[in-house]
Amino acid sequence: MDERYIVPAQTRIGHVHLKVADLDRALEFYCGLLGFEVTTLYGTQAAFISAGGYHHHIGLNTWHSAGAPRAAQAGVGLYHTAILFPTRKDLAVIYDRLRKAHYPLSGASDHGVSEAIYLDDPDGNGVELYWDRPKEQWPAKNDGSLGMYTRPLDIESLLGELHK
């Protein structure tokens, strides 16, 4: 490669497609708990789901994984799927929903640029639910580079969004 290629700034990750052991169980998590909507079912083996009517943000299938054990925490593979919520209040709503459902979380962090809640889906795939702070609020280092960090998420402050 002679020239360095830089992907266009408008490029986005379109969707993630996950192998799951049980399609109904995965749909209960992603649609029943997290609130995504089914856009297409492929028999009993696959589904495409989305937010807001997009053709699909998440694909789920059992083509090579029906009945398989949970994803191993140690090893190569997907670390997590990150789902970006439009506002802090939206993140508070989904956090409150998870809390009321007694769904286990694996973490909750403030990264300076964003606030995030971490959990695993029923197949052990990591899921990050987050919102981005406005870019002008992102922390910067003395050299001008991005100053991201990982600190505990202020859950009480987040839940305060529910009453605004």
KEFI-480627 format. One record per residue: x, y negated, z of N, C-alpha, C, O, CB in turn; residue in three letters. Coordinates in steps of 0.2 Angstrom, whole numbers. Glycine has a CB too. Layout:
// residues N
X / Y / Z / X / Y / Z / X / Y / Z / X / Y / Z / X / Y / Z / ALA
...
END
This chain:
// residues 164
4 / 6 / 0 / 0 / 0 / 0 / 4 / -6 / 0 / 9 / -7 / 4 / -5 / 0 / 6 / MET
4 / -10 / -5 / 8 / -16 / -6 / 5 / -22 / -2 / 8 / -26 / 2 / 8 / -18 / -13 / ASP
-2 / -23 / -2 / -5 / -29 / 1 / -9 / -26 / 7 / -12 / -21 / 7 / -10 / -32 / -4 / GLU
-9 / -31 / 12 / -13 / -29 / 18 / -20 / -31 / 16 / -22 / -37 / 14 / -11 / -33 / 24 / ARG
-25 / -26 / 17 / -32 / -28 / 16 / -35 / -29 / 23 / -34 / -26 / 28 / -35 / -21 / 13 / TYR
-40 / -34 / 23 / -44 / -36 / 29 / -51 / -36 / 27 / -53 / -39 / 22 / -42 / -44 / 31 / ILE
-54 / -32 / 31 / -62 / -31 / 29 / -65 / -37 / 30 / -64 / -41 / 34 / -64 / -25 / 34 / VAL
-70 / -38 / 25 / -74 / -45 / 26 / -77 / -46 / 32 / -80 / -41 / 36 / -79 / -45 / 20 / PRO
-78 / -52 / 35 / -80 / -54 / 41 / -88 / -52 / 42 / -90 / -51 / 48 / -79 / -62 / 42 / ALA
-91 / -52 / 37 / -98 / -50 / 37 / -100 / -42 / 38 / -105 / -40 / 39 / -102 / -52 / 31 / GLN
-94 / -38 / 38 / -95 / -31 / 38 / -98 / -29 / 45 / -96 / -32 / 50 / -88 / -28 / 37 / THR
-102 / -24 / 45 / -105 / -22 / 51 / -105 / -15 / 51 / -105 / -11 / 46 / -112 / -25 / 52 / ARG
-105 / -11 / 57 / -106 / -4 / 58 / -114 / -3 / 57 / -118 / -6 / 60 / -104 / -2 / 65 / ILE
-116 / 1 / 52 / -123 / 1 / 50 / -127 / 6 / 54 / -132 / 5 / 56 / -123 / 4 / 43 / GLY
-123 / 12 / 56 / -127 / 17 / 60 / -122 / 22 / 63 / -116 / 22 / 60 / -133 / 20 / 56 / HIS
-124 / 25 / 68 / -120 / 31 / 70 / -125 / 37 / 69 / -131 / 37 / 70 / -118 / 30 / 78 / VAL
-121 / 43 / 68 / -125 / 49 / 67 / -122 / 54 / 72 / -116 / 56 / 71 / -125 / 52 / 59 / HIS
-126 / 57 / 76 / -124 / 61 / 81 / -127 / 68 / 80 / -132 / 69 / 78 / -127 / 58 / 88 / LEU
-122 / 73 / 82 / -124 / 80 / 82 / -127 / 81 / 89 / -124 / 79 / 94 / -118 / 85 / 81 / LYS
-133 / 84 / 90 / -136 / 85 / 96 / -138 / 93 / 97 / -139 / 96 / 92 / -142 / 81 / 97 / VAL
-139 / 95 / 103 / -141 / 102 / 104 / -148 / 103 / 103 / -150 / 109 / 101 / -138 / 104 / 111 / ALA
-152 / 98 / 105 / -160 / 99 / 105 / -163 / 92 / 103 / -162 / 87 / 107 / -162 / 101 / 113 / ASP
-166 / 92 / 97 / -168 / 86 / 94 / -174 / 83 / 99 / -174 / 77 / 99 / -171 / 88 / 87 / LEU
-178 / 87 / 101 / -184 / 84 / 105 / -181 / 81 / 111 / -183 / 75 / 113 / -189 / 90 / 107 / ASP
-176 / 84 / 115 / -173 / 81 / 121 / -169 / 74 / 119 / -170 / 69 / 122 / -168 / 86 / 124 / ARG
-166 / 74 / 113 / -162 / 68 / 111 / -167 / 63 / 109 / -166 / 57 / 111 / -158 / 70 / 105 / ALA
-173 / 64 / 106 / -178 / 59 / 105 / -181 / 57 / 111 / -183 / 51 / 111 / -184 / 62 / 100 / LEU
-182 / 61 / 116 / -185 / 59 / 122 / -180 / 53 / 125 / -183 / 48 / 128 / -186 / 64 / 127 / GLU
-174 / 54 / 125 / -169 / 50 / 128 / -169 / 43 / 123 / -170 / 38 / 126 / -162 / 53 / 128 / PHE
-167 / 44 / 117 / -166 / 38 / 113 / -173 / 34 / 111 / -173 / 28 / 111 / -163 / 40 / 106 / TYR
-179 / 38 / 111 / -185 / 34 / 109 / -189 / 33 / 116 / -191 / 28 / 117 / -189 / 38 / 104 / CYS
-190 / 39 / 119 / -194 / 38 / 125 / -191 / 34 / 131 / -195 / 30 / 134 / -195 / 45 / 128 / GLY
-185 / 34 / 132 / -182 / 30 / 137 / -179 / 24 / 135 / -180 / 19 / 138 / -176 / 34 / 141 / LEU
-175 / 24 / 129 / -171 / 18 / 127 / -176 / 14 / 122 / -175 / 8 / 122 / -165 / 20 / 123 / LEU
-181 / 17 / 120 / -186 / 13 / 116 / -185 / 12 / 108 / -188 / 8 / 105 / -186 / 6 / 119 / GLY
-180 / 16 / 105 / -180 / 16 / 98 / -186 / 19 / 95 / -190 / 23 / 98 / -173 / 20 / 96 / PHE
-187 / 18 / 89 / -193 / 21 / 85 / -191 / 25 / 80 / -186 / 24 / 76 / -197 / 15 / 82 / GLU
-194 / 31 / 79 / -193 / 36 / 73 / -195 / 33 / 67 / -200 / 30 / 66 / -196 / 43 / 75 / VAL
-190 / 33 / 62 / -192 / 30 / 55 / -193 / 36 / 50 / -197 / 36 / 46 / -186 / 26 / 53 / THR
-189 / 42 / 52 / -189 / 48 / 47 / -188 / 54 / 51 / -183 / 54 / 55 / -185 / 47 / 41 / THR
-192 / 59 / 50 / -190 / 66 / 53 / -189 / 70 / 47 / -192 / 70 / 42 / -196 / 68 / 57 / LEU
-184 / 74 / 48 / -182 / 80 / 43 / -184 / 86 / 47 / -179 / 90 / 49 / -174 / 79 / 41 / TYR
-190 / 88 / 46 / -192 / 94 / 49 / -191 / 94 / 57 / -192 / 89 / 60 / -188 / 100 / 46 / GLY
-188 / 100 / 59 / -186 / 100 / 67 / -179 / 99 / 68 / -177 / 101 / 73 / -189 / 107 / 70 / THR
-175 / 98 / 63 / -168 / 98 / 63 / -165 / 91 / 63 / -159 / 90 / 66 / -165 / 101 / 58 / GLN
-168 / 86 / 61 / -165 / 79 / 61 / -170 / 73 / 61 / -176 / 74 / 59 / -161 / 78 / 54 / ALA
-168 / 68 / 64 / -172 / 62 / 64 / -168 / 56 / 63 / -162 / 55 / 65 / -176 / 61 / 71 / ALA
-170 / 50 / 60 / -167 / 44 / 60 / -172 / 39 / 64 / -178 / 39 / 64 / -167 / 41 / 52 / PHE
-168 / 35 / 68 / -172 / 31 / 73 / -169 / 24 / 72 / -163 / 23 / 70 / -171 / 33 / 80 / ILE
-173 / 19 / 74 / -171 / 12 / 73 / -174 / 7 / 78 / -178 / 9 / 82 / -172 / 9 / 66 / SER
-171 / 1 / 78 / -174 / -5 / 82 / -177 / -9 / 76 / -173 / -11 / 72 / -169 / -8 / 87 / ALA
-183 / -12 / 77 / -185 / -17 / 72 / -186 / -15 / 65 / -187 / -19 / 61 / -180 / -22 / 72 / GLY
-187 / -9 / 64 / -189 / -7 / 57 / -183 / -6 / 52 / -185 / -4 / 46 / -194 / -11 / 54 / GLY
-177 / -6 / 54 / -172 / -5 / 50 / -172 / 3 / 48 / -175 / 7 / 52 / -165 / -6 / 53 / TYR
-169 / 5 / 42 / -170 / 12 / 40 / -167 / 17 / 45 / -171 / 22 / 47 / -167 / 13 / 33 / HIS
-162 / 15 / 48 / -159 / 19 / 54 / -153 / 16 / 57 / -148 / 14 / 53 / -158 / 26 / 52 / HIS
-153 / 16 / 64 / -147 / 14 / 67 / -144 / 20 / 70 / -138 / 20 / 71 / -149 / 9 / 73 / HIS
-148 / 25 / 72 / -145 / 31 / 74 / -148 / 37 / 71 / -154 / 37 / 70 / -146 / 32 / 82 / ILE
-144 / 42 / 68 / -146 / 48 / 66 / -145 / 53 / 71 / -140 / 53 / 74 / -142 / 50 / 59 / GLY
-149 / 58 / 71 / -148 / 64 / 76 / -150 / 70 / 72 / -154 / 70 / 69 / -153 / 63 / 82 / LEU
-145 / 75 / 73 / -146 / 81 / 70 / -144 / 87 / 74 / -139 / 87 / 78 / -143 / 81 / 63 / ASN
-147 / 93 / 72 / -145 / 99 / 75 / -142 / 104 / 70 / -141 / 110 / 71 / -151 / 103 / 79 / THR
-140 / 101 / 64 / -138 / 106 / 58 / -132 / 110 / 60 / -132 / 116 / 58 / -135 / 101 / 53 / TRP
-127 / 108 / 64 / -121 / 112 / 66 / -121 / 113 / 74 / -116 / 115 / 76 / -115 / 109 / 63 / HIS
-126 / 110 / 77 / -125 / 110 / 85 / -131 / 112 / 89 / -131 / 111 / 95 / -124 / 103 / 86 / SER
-136 / 115 / 86 / -142 / 118 / 89 / -140 / 122 / 95 / -136 / 127 / 94 / -147 / 121 / 85 / ALA
-142 / 121 / 101 / -140 / 125 / 107 / -133 / 124 / 110 / -131 / 128 / 114 / -142 / 132 / 106 / GLY
-129 / 120 / 107 / -122 / 119 / 109 / -122 / 116 / 116 / -126 / 113 / 118 / -118 / 115 / 104 / ALA
-116 / 117 / 119 / -115 / 114 / 126 / -114 / 107 / 125 / -113 / 104 / 119 / -109 / 117 / 129 / PRO
-114 / 103 / 131 / -113 / 96 / 131 / -106 / 94 / 128 / -102 / 98 / 128 / -113 / 93 / 138 / ARG
-105 / 88 / 125 / -99 / 86 / 123 / -94 / 86 / 129 / -95 / 84 / 134 / -99 / 79 / 120 / ALA
-88 / 88 / 127 / -82 / 88 / 132 / -80 / 81 / 134 / -79 / 77 / 129 / -76 / 93 / 130 / ALA
-79 / 80 / 140 / -76 / 73 / 142 / -69 / 72 / 139 / -67 / 67 / 137 / -77 / 72 / 149 / GLN
-65 / 78 / 140 / -58 / 77 / 138 / -58 / 80 / 131 / -60 / 86 / 130 / -54 / 81 / 143 / ALA
-55 / 77 / 127 / -54 / 79 / 120 / -56 / 74 / 115 / -58 / 68 / 117 / -58 / 85 / 118 / GLY
-54 / 75 / 109 / -56 / 70 / 103 / -63 / 70 / 102 / -67 / 74 / 103 / -52 / 72 / 97 / VAL
-65 / 64 / 99 / -72 / 63 / 97 / -75 / 56 / 99 / -71 / 52 / 100 / -77 / 69 / 101 / GLY
-81 / 55 / 98 / -84 / 49 / 100 / -83 / 47 / 107 / -85 / 51 / 111 / -91 / 49 / 97 / LEU
-81 / 41 / 109 / -80 / 39 / 116 / -87 / 37 / 118 / -90 / 39 / 123 / -75 / 33 / 116 / TYR
-90 / 32 / 114 / -97 / 30 / 115 / -100 / 26 / 109 / -96 / 24 / 105 / -97 / 26 / 121 / HIS
-106 / 26 / 109 / -110 / 22 / 104 / -112 / 16 / 108 / -115 / 16 / 113 / -116 / 26 / 101 / THR
-111 / 10 / 105 / -112 / 4 / 108 / -118 / 1 / 105 / -119 / 0 / 99 / -106 / -1 / 108 / ALA
-123 / -1 / 109 / -130 / -3 / 107 / -130 / -11 / 110 / -130 / -12 / 116 / -136 / 1 / 110 / ILE
-130 / -15 / 105 / -130 / -22 / 107 / -137 / -25 / 108 / -141 / -25 / 103 / -126 / -26 / 101 / LEU
-139 / -28 / 113 / -145 / -31 / 115 / -144 / -38 / 113 / -139 / -41 / 114 / -147 / -30 / 122 / PHE
-150 / -42 / 111 / -149 / -49 / 109 / -148 / -54 / 115 / -145 / -59 / 114 / -156 / -51 / 106 / PRO
-151 / -52 / 121 / -150 / -57 / 126 / -148 / -53 / 133 / -149 / -47 / 133 / -157 / -61 / 127 / THR
-146 / -57 / 138 / -145 / -54 / 144 / -151 / -51 / 148 / -151 / -46 / 151 / -142 / -59 / 149 / ARG
-157 / -55 / 146 / -163 / -53 / 149 / -165 / -46 / 146 / -168 / -42 / 150 / -169 / -58 / 148 / LYS
-164 / -45 / 140 / -165 / -38 / 137 / -161 / -33 / 140 / -163 / -27 / 141 / -164 / -38 / 129 / ASP
-155 / -34 / 142 / -150 / -30 / 145 / -153 / -28 / 152 / -153 / -22 / 154 / -143 / -32 / 146 / LEU
-156 / -33 / 156 / -159 / -32 / 162 / -165 / -28 / 162 / -166 / -24 / 166 / -161 / -39 / 165 / ALA
-169 / -29 / 157 / -175 / -25 / 156 / -173 / -17 / 155 / -176 / -13 / 158 / -179 / -27 / 150 / VAL
-168 / -16 / 151 / -166 / -9 / 150 / -163 / -6 / 156 / -164 / 0 / 158 / -162 / -8 / 144 / ILE
-159 / -10 / 159 / -156 / -8 / 166 / -161 / -6 / 171 / -161 / -1 / 174 / -151 / -13 / 169 / TYR
-166 / -10 / 171 / -172 / -9 / 176 / -176 / -3 / 174 / -178 / 1 / 178 / -177 / -15 / 176 / ASP
-177 / -2 / 168 / -180 / 4 / 165 / -176 / 11 / 167 / -179 / 16 / 169 / -181 / 4 / 158 / ARG
-170 / 11 / 166 / -165 / 16 / 168 / -165 / 17 / 175 / -166 / 23 / 178 / -158 / 15 / 166 / LEU
-165 / 12 / 179 / -165 / 12 / 187 / -172 / 16 / 189 / -171 / 20 / 193 / -164 / 6 / 190 / ARG
-177 / 13 / 186 / -184 / 16 / 188 / -185 / 23 / 186 / -188 / 27 / 189 / -189 / 12 / 185 / LYS
-181 / 25 / 181 / -182 / 32 / 179 / -176 / 37 / 182 / -176 / 43 / 181 / -180 / 33 / 171 / ALA
-172 / 34 / 187 / -167 / 37 / 190 / -162 / 41 / 185 / -159 / 46 / 187 / -170 / 43 / 195 / HIS
-161 / 37 / 180 / -156 / 40 / 175 / -149 / 38 / 177 / -148 / 32 / 179 / -158 / 37 / 168 / TYR
-145 / 43 / 178 / -138 / 42 / 180 / -134 / 37 / 175 / -134 / 38 / 169 / -134 / 48 / 181 / PRO
-130 / 33 / 178 / -126 / 28 / 175 / -119 / 31 / 176 / -117 / 33 / 181 / -127 / 21 / 177 / LEU
-114 / 29 / 171 / -107 / 31 / 173 / -103 / 25 / 174 / -97 / 25 / 176 / -104 / 35 / 167 / SER
-106 / 19 / 173 / -102 / 13 / 175 / -107 / 7 / 173 / -112 / 7 / 169 / -96 / 13 / 171 / GLY
-104 / 1 / 175 / -107 / -6 / 173 / -101 / -11 / 174 / -99 / -12 / 179 / -113 / -7 / 178 / ALA
-100 / -14 / 169 / -94 / -19 / 168 / -96 / -26 / 165 / -100 / -26 / 161 / -89 / -16 / 165 / SER
-92 / -30 / 168 / -92 / -37 / 165 / -85 / -37 / 161 / -80 / -37 / 164 / -92 / -43 / 170 / ASP
-85 / -38 / 155 / -79 / -39 / 151 / -77 / -46 / 148 / -73 / -47 / 144 / -80 / -34 / 144 / HIS
-80 / -51 / 151 / -79 / -58 / 149 / -83 / -60 / 143 / -86 / -65 / 143 / -71 / -58 / 148 / GLY
-82 / -56 / 138 / -85 / -57 / 132 / -92 / -54 / 132 / -97 / -56 / 128 / -81 / -54 / 126 / VAL
-93 / -49 / 136 / -100 / -46 / 136 / -101 / -43 / 143 / -96 / -42 / 147 / -100 / -40 / 131 / SER
-107 / -41 / 144 / -109 / -37 / 150 / -112 / -30 / 148 / -115 / -30 / 143 / -114 / -41 / 155 / GLU
-110 / -25 / 151 / -111 / -18 / 149 / -113 / -13 / 154 / -111 / -13 / 160 / -105 / -15 / 145 / ALA
-118 / -9 / 152 / -120 / -3 / 156 / -118 / 3 / 152 / -119 / 4 / 146 / -128 / -3 / 158 / ILE
-115 / 8 / 156 / -113 / 14 / 153 / -117 / 20 / 155 / -118 / 21 / 161 / -105 / 15 / 154 / TYR
-118 / 25 / 151 / -121 / 31 / 153 / -120 / 36 / 147 / -117 / 35 / 142 / -129 / 30 / 154 / LEU
-122 / 43 / 149 / -121 / 48 / 144 / -128 / 50 / 142 / -133 / 50 / 146 / -117 / 54 / 147 / ASP
-129 / 52 / 135 / -135 / 54 / 133 / -136 / 62 / 135 / -131 / 64 / 138 / -136 / 54 / 125 / ASP
-141 / 65 / 134 / -142 / 72 / 137 / -137 / 77 / 134 / -136 / 82 / 137 / -149 / 75 / 135 / PRO
-133 / 75 / 128 / -128 / 79 / 126 / -121 / 78 / 128 / -116 / 80 / 125 / -129 / 79 / 118 / ASP
-121 / 73 / 132 / -114 / 71 / 134 / -111 / 65 / 130 / -105 / 64 / 131 / -110 / 77 / 135 / GLY
-114 / 63 / 125 / -112 / 57 / 121 / -112 / 51 / 125 / -117 / 49 / 128 / -115 / 57 / 114 / ASN
-106 / 47 / 125 / -106 / 41 / 129 / -111 / 36 / 125 / -111 / 35 / 119 / -99 / 38 / 129 / GLY
-114 / 32 / 129 / -118 / 26 / 127 / -117 / 20 / 131 / -117 / 20 / 137 / -126 / 28 / 127 / VAL
-115 / 14 / 127 / -114 / 8 / 130 / -120 / 4 / 128 / -122 / 3 / 122 / -107 / 5 / 128 / GLU
-123 / 1 / 133 / -129 / -4 / 132 / -126 / -11 / 134 / -124 / -12 / 140 / -136 / -2 / 136 / LEU
-126 / -16 / 130 / -123 / -22 / 132 / -126 / -28 / 128 / -130 / -27 / 123 / -115 / -22 / 130 / TYR
-124 / -34 / 130 / -125 / -40 / 127 / -119 / -44 / 127 / -115 / -44 / 131 / -131 / -44 / 130 / TRP
-118 / -48 / 121 / -112 / -53 / 121 / -114 / -60 / 123 / -119 / -62 / 122 / -110 / -53 / 113 / ASP
-109 / -62 / 127 / -110 / -69 / 129 / -109 / -73 / 123 / -106 / -71 / 118 / -105 / -71 / 135 / ARG
-111 / -80 / 122 / -110 / -84 / 117 / -102 / -85 / 116 / -98 / -85 / 121 / -113 / -91 / 118 / PRO
-100 / -85 / 110 / -93 / -85 / 108 / -89 / -90 / 111 / -83 / -89 / 113 / -92 / -85 / 100 / LYS
-92 / -96 / 112 / -89 / -102 / 115 / -87 / -100 / 123 / -84 / -104 / 126 / -93 / -108 / 115 / GLU
-91 / -95 / 126 / -89 / -94 / 133 / -84 / -88 / 134 / -83 / -86 / 139 / -96 / -92 / 136 / GLN
-82 / -85 / 128 / -77 / -80 / 129 / -71 / -82 / 132 / -68 / -87 / 130 / -76 / -77 / 122 / TRP
-68 / -78 / 136 / -61 / -80 / 139 / -56 / -80 / 135 / -55 / -75 / 130 / -60 / -76 / 146 / PRO
-51 / -85 / 135 / -45 / -85 / 131 / -39 / -85 / 136 / -39 / -87 / 141 / -45 / -91 / 127 / ALA
-34 / -81 / 133 / -27 / -81 / 137 / -23 / -88 / 135 / -26 / -92 / 131 / -23 / -75 / 134 / LYS
-18 / -89 / 138 / -14 / -95 / 137 / -12 / -96 / 130 / -11 / -102 / 128 / -8 / -96 / 142 / ASN
-10 / -90 / 127 / -8 / -90 / 120 / -14 / -91 / 115 / -13 / -91 / 109 / -4 / -84 / 118 / ASP
-20 / -92 / 117 / -26 / -92 / 113 / -29 / -86 / 111 / -34 / -86 / 108 / -24 / -96 / 107 / GLY
-26 / -80 / 113 / -29 / -74 / 111 / -35 / -72 / 116 / -36 / -75 / 121 / -24 / -68 / 111 / SER
-39 / -68 / 114 / -45 / -66 / 118 / -43 / -63 / 124 / -38 / -59 / 125 / -49 / -61 / 114 / LEU
-46 / -65 / 130 / -44 / -63 / 137 / -49 / -58 / 140 / -52 / -60 / 145 / -43 / -69 / 141 / GLY
-51 / -53 / 136 / -55 / -48 / 139 / -53 / -45 / 145 / -47 / -45 / 146 / -57 / -43 / 134 / MET
-57 / -43 / 149 / -55 / -39 / 156 / -61 / -34 / 157 / -66 / -34 / 154 / -54 / -44 / 161 / TYR
-60 / -31 / 163 / -65 / -26 / 165 / -66 / -27 / 173 / -61 / -26 / 177 / -63 / -19 / 164 / THR
-72 / -30 / 174 / -73 / -31 / 181 / -80 / -28 / 183 / -84 / -27 / 178 / -73 / -39 / 183 / ARG
-82 / -27 / 189 / -89 / -25 / 191 / -94 / -29 / 188 / -93 / -36 / 189 / -89 / -24 / 198 / PRO
-99 / -27 / 186 / -105 / -31 / 183 / -109 / -33 / 190 / -110 / -29 / 194 / -110 / -26 / 179 / LEU
-111 / -39 / 190 / -115 / -42 / 195 / -122 / -40 / 194 / -126 / -43 / 190 / -114 / -50 / 195 / ASP
-124 / -34 / 196 / -131 / -31 / 195 / -136 / -36 / 198 / -141 / -36 / 195 / -131 / -24 / 198 / ILE
-135 / -39 / 204 / -141 / -43 / 207 / -142 / -49 / 202 / -148 / -51 / 201 / -139 / -45 / 214 / GLU
-137 / -52 / 199 / -137 / -57 / 195 / -141 / -55 / 188 / -145 / -59 / 186 / -131 / -61 / 193 / SER
-139 / -49 / 186 / -142 / -47 / 180 / -150 / -46 / 181 / -154 / -48 / 177 / -139 / -40 / 178 / LEU
-152 / -42 / 187 / -159 / -41 / 188 / -162 / -48 / 189 / -168 / -48 / 188 / -159 / -37 / 195 / LEU
-159 / -53 / 191 / -162 / -60 / 192 / -165 / -62 / 185 / -169 / -66 / 185 / -157 / -65 / 194 / GLY
-162 / -60 / 180 / -165 / -62 / 173 / -172 / -59 / 172 / -176 / -63 / 168 / -161 / -58 / 168 / GLU
-174 / -54 / 176 / -181 / -52 / 175 / -186 / -57 / 178 / -192 / -57 / 176 / -182 / -45 / 179 / LEU
-184 / -62 / 182 / -189 / -66 / 185 / -188 / -73 / 182 / -191 / -78 / 185 / -187 / -67 / 192 / HIS
-185 / -74 / 176 / -184 / -80 / 173 / -189 / -81 / 167 / -189 / -86 / 164 / -177 / -81 / 170 / LYS
END
